[in-house]
Amino acid sequence: MTSLSRRTLTGMGAAAALTLATAGLAAPAAAGPFAGDPTAPDPAAPDPTASDDPAALRAAISDLSHPEATASQLLVERRGTRWYGTAGTADPASGRPVRADDRFRAGSVTKAFVATVVLQLWAEGRVDLDAPITHCLPGLALPSRFDRVKVAHLLQHTSGLPDHRGLPDLGTPEAVLRHRSDHWTAPALVATVTQDRLKFRPGRAQEYRGINYVFLALLIEELAGRPYGEVIASRILRPLGLTGTRIPGDDPRLHGPHVHGFLRMTDGGLRDVTVYDQSAAWGEGELVSTADDLFRFQEALFSGVLLPGRALRKMVTLPAVPMLNGAPARYGMGLQAATVNGTTFWGKTGETYGYRTRVFATRDLSTRFVLSYTPTALNAEEDMINPVVAVLTT
């Protein structure tokens, strides 16, 4: 992700008619079942002429002007048939095409990995989901009002944590570039939400907030005694052979073959934002991955390789509480649900400056996809997931 902004930590993702909530940084509220903003209008109906043939899928990702993007890639499996396609270039300077093993910033897809580890620890009896986070993280010296916030509330985005204070204004692409080297620590991120009262009683409503997962990553470190990225590597990445995936830590660069991300400045010029300090997204949005790796993670998760059935059911169970505006809840523990044309997908979006990632599947894995592309607008309102989902649900 990028330097810290209010949008970053509240997870107000950018998307259009069928887009999912991205816990990512810089984007306006979105609409529809894949959107982060539950107040948005209903999605537009998918194109009834679409089909899931390769030509339709290729067309869905080939319009790099809506939204403007420098590259896209889509990996799909439906009814046992797999398809992969790309458009644009991984590096416009060289003209090299995108490959399925190219690394990119996956933003809030990080949360699915963090939640998986927390639920593994729960299944092993090492963490109580009903434990107050203040008891789990005694070293943080949190306000006493945080005693009501339980681990499960953080996983489900029902914590009611206060709004952030003291964040820089990243409302222009120029401001984003000025703050690209800002460095944050986890305690500093936590301190931005400890100054005010809880927004609502924990467990009474749902509000998607990236800061919830900062607390969960700290919990992993408390239990494991080592950085949460190392725990994810030992429990998920190495067992699955996900060699293109990593938690970057203090390293602002992408290494090996990778896709470049860009932002269009207010004067119309493009600036490369691939190199960016990700510490503002610590614990909740800093993952680097590849389409191949995310596809394998998705399969391992839904097939029960990573979690026992009782833990996986928690990921795909929505709490019986409303979103803040009264709409039905849309987040389980680490995943979100989106139903389009009668088909329910579970997965996660990710977003950071210059990158968007969407990883979704039906519960039985009969239809699944990983979409990654590189939008250039700071607040792109359109989302490439719309035509993709239209193809897959028609």
CORKA-V685819 format. One record per pair of residues at least 4 apart in sequence whose C-alpha atoms are under 6 Angstrom apart, sorted by sequence separation. I is the first residue (numbers start at 1). J is the second residue. If there is no record, write none. Layout:
i=I j=J
i=I j=J
//
This chain:
i=4 j=8
i=7 j=11
i=15 j=19
i=31 j=35
i=54 j=58
i=64 j=68
i=77 j=81
i=91 j=95
i=111 j=115
i=122 j=126
i=134 j=138
i=153 j=157
i=220 j=224
i=221 j=225
i=232 j=236
i=233 j=237
i=234 j=238
i=237 j=241
i=264 j=268
i=265 j=269
i=281 j=285
i=294 j=298
i=299 j=303
i=304 j=308
i=307 j=311
i=322 j=326
i=323 j=327
i=331 j=335
i=332 j=336
i=339 j=343
i=351 j=355
i=361 j=365
i=385 j=389
i=389 j=393
i=7 j=12
i=30 j=35
i=64 j=69
i=77 j=82
i=91 j=96
i=121 j=126
i=122 j=127
i=153 j=158
i=154 j=159
i=170 j=175
i=221 j=226
i=233 j=238
i=237 j=242
i=264 j=269
i=281 j=286
i=300 j=305
i=301 j=306
i=307 j=312
i=322 j=327
i=323 j=328
i=331 j=336
i=339 j=344
i=351 j=356
i=362 j=367
i=30 j=36
i=76 j=82
i=89 j=95
i=90 j=96
i=121 j=127
i=153 j=159
i=170 j=176
i=221 j=227
i=264 j=270
i=322 j=328
i=323 j=329
i=330 j=336
i=338 j=344
i=350 j=356
i=361 j=367
i=30 j=37
i=76 j=83
i=89 j=96
i=90 j=97
i=221 j=228
i=263 j=270
i=322 j=329
i=330 j=337
i=338 j=345
i=350 j=357
i=361 j=368
i=13 j=21
i=29 j=37
i=75 j=83
i=89 j=97
i=90 j=98
i=220 j=228
i=263 j=271
i=278 j=286
i=337 j=345
i=349 j=357
i=360 j=368
i=13 j=22
i=31 j=40
i=75 j=84
i=89 j=98
i=262 j=271
i=337 j=346
i=349 j=358
i=360 j=369
i=13 j=23
i=31 j=41
i=32 j=42
i=74 j=84
i=149 j=159
i=262 j=272
i=336 j=346
i=13 j=24
i=32 j=43
i=74 j=85
i=217 j=228
i=261 j=272
i=262 j=273
i=336 j=347
i=348 j=359
i=359 j=370
i=11 j=23
i=73 j=85
i=261 j=273
i=335 j=347
i=347 j=359
i=358 j=370
i=11 j=24
i=14 j=27
i=21 j=34
i=73 j=86
i=134 j=147
i=261 j=274
i=318 j=331
i=335 j=348
i=347 j=360
i=358 j=371
i=13 j=27
i=14 j=28
i=16 j=30
i=17 j=31
i=18 j=32
i=20 j=34
i=21 j=35
i=72 j=86
i=260 j=274
i=318 j=332
i=346 j=360
i=357 j=371
i=14 j=29
i=15 j=30
i=16 j=31
i=17 j=32
i=18 j=33
i=19 j=34
i=20 j=35
i=21 j=36
i=72 j=87
i=132 j=147
i=317 j=332
i=345 j=360
i=346 j=361
i=357 j=372
i=8 j=24
i=13 j=29
i=14 j=30
i=18 j=34
i=19 j=35
i=20 j=36
i=71 j=87
i=133 j=149
i=316 j=332
i=345 j=361
i=356 j=372
i=8 j=25
i=12 j=29
i=71 j=88
i=132 j=149
i=133 j=150
i=315 j=332
i=345 j=362
i=356 j=373
i=7 j=25
i=70 j=88
i=71 j=89
i=132 j=150
i=133 j=151
i=229 j=247
i=315 j=333
i=7 j=26
i=131 j=150
i=315 j=334
i=355 j=374
i=130 j=150
i=315 j=335
i=354 j=374
i=354 j=375
i=129 j=151
i=253 j=275
i=354 j=376
i=13 j=36
i=129 j=152
i=252 j=275
i=12 j=36
i=252 j=276
i=18 j=43
i=62 j=87
i=252 j=277
i=17 j=43
i=17 j=44
i=165 j=192
i=164 j=192
i=164 j=193
i=163 j=193
i=162 j=193
i=162 j=196
i=162 j=198
i=161 j=198
i=162 j=199
i=160 j=198
i=161 j=199
i=160 j=199
i=160 j=200
i=247 j=287
i=160 j=202
i=246 j=288
i=159 j=202
i=245 j=288
i=158 j=202
i=245 j=289
i=158 j=203
i=244 j=289
i=244 j=290
i=158 j=205
i=158 j=206
i=157 j=206
i=157 j=207
i=157 j=208
i=242 j=293
i=149 j=202
i=154 j=212
i=217 j=283
i=214 j=283
i=213 j=283
i=214 j=284
i=213 j=284
i=210 j=284
i=24 j=107
i=24 j=108
i=23 j=108
i=263 j=354
i=173 j=265
i=262 j=354
i=261 j=354
i=261 j=355
i=184 j=279
i=180 j=276
i=181 j=277
i=183 j=279
i=184 j=280
i=180 j=277
i=1 j=107
i=264 j=376
i=261 j=374
i=263 j=376
i=264 j=377
i=262 j=376
i=263 j=377
i=205 j=321
i=205 j=322
i=206 j=323
i=205 j=323
i=205 j=324
i=104 j=258
i=102 j=257
i=103 j=258
i=104 j=259
i=102 j=258
i=5 j=167
i=5 j=168
i=5 j=170
i=90 j=259
i=91 j=260
i=90 j=260
i=111 j=284
i=110 j=284
i=110 j=285
i=3 j=179
i=108 j=284
i=156 j=332
i=3 j=180
i=108 j=285
i=110 j=287
i=156 j=333
i=107 j=285
i=155 j=333
i=3 j=182
i=107 j=286
i=107 j=287
i=106 j=287
i=106 j=288
i=105 j=288
i=104 j=288
i=104 j=289
i=103 j=289
i=23 j=210
i=103 j=290
i=102 j=290
i=101 j=290
i=100 j=291
i=100 j=292
i=119 j=311
i=11 j=209
i=10 j=209
i=11 j=210
i=10 j=210
i=9 j=210
i=9 j=211
i=115 j=334
i=112 j=334
i=111 j=334
i=109 j=348
i=109 j=349
i=109 j=350
i=108 j=350
i=107 j=350
i=106 j=350
i=107 j=351
i=107 j=352
i=106 j=357
i=2 j=278
i=4 j=280
i=1 j=278
i=3 j=280
i=1 j=281
i=1 j=285
i=1 j=286
i=79 j=366
i=78 j=366
i=78 j=367
i=77 j=367
i=77 j=368
i=76 j=368
i=76 j=369
i=75 j=369
i=75 j=370
i=74 j=370
i=74 j=371
i=73 j=371
i=73 j=372
i=72 j=372
i=72 j=373
i=71 j=373
i=71 j=374
i=34 j=338
i=70 j=374
i=33 j=338
i=69 j=374
i=69 j=375
i=68 j=375
i=69 j=376
i=68 j=376
i=67 j=382
i=24 j=350
i=22 j=349
i=24 j=351
i=25 j=352
i=60 j=387
i=22 j=350
i=24 j=352
i=60 j=388
i=20 j=349
i=22 j=351
i=52 j=391
i=51 j=391
i=52 j=392
i=50 j=391
i=46 j=390
i=1 j=352
i=28 j=379
i=27 j=379
i=16 j=381
i=15 j=381
i=16 j=382
i=15 j=382
i=16 j=383
i=15 j=383
i=18 j=386
//
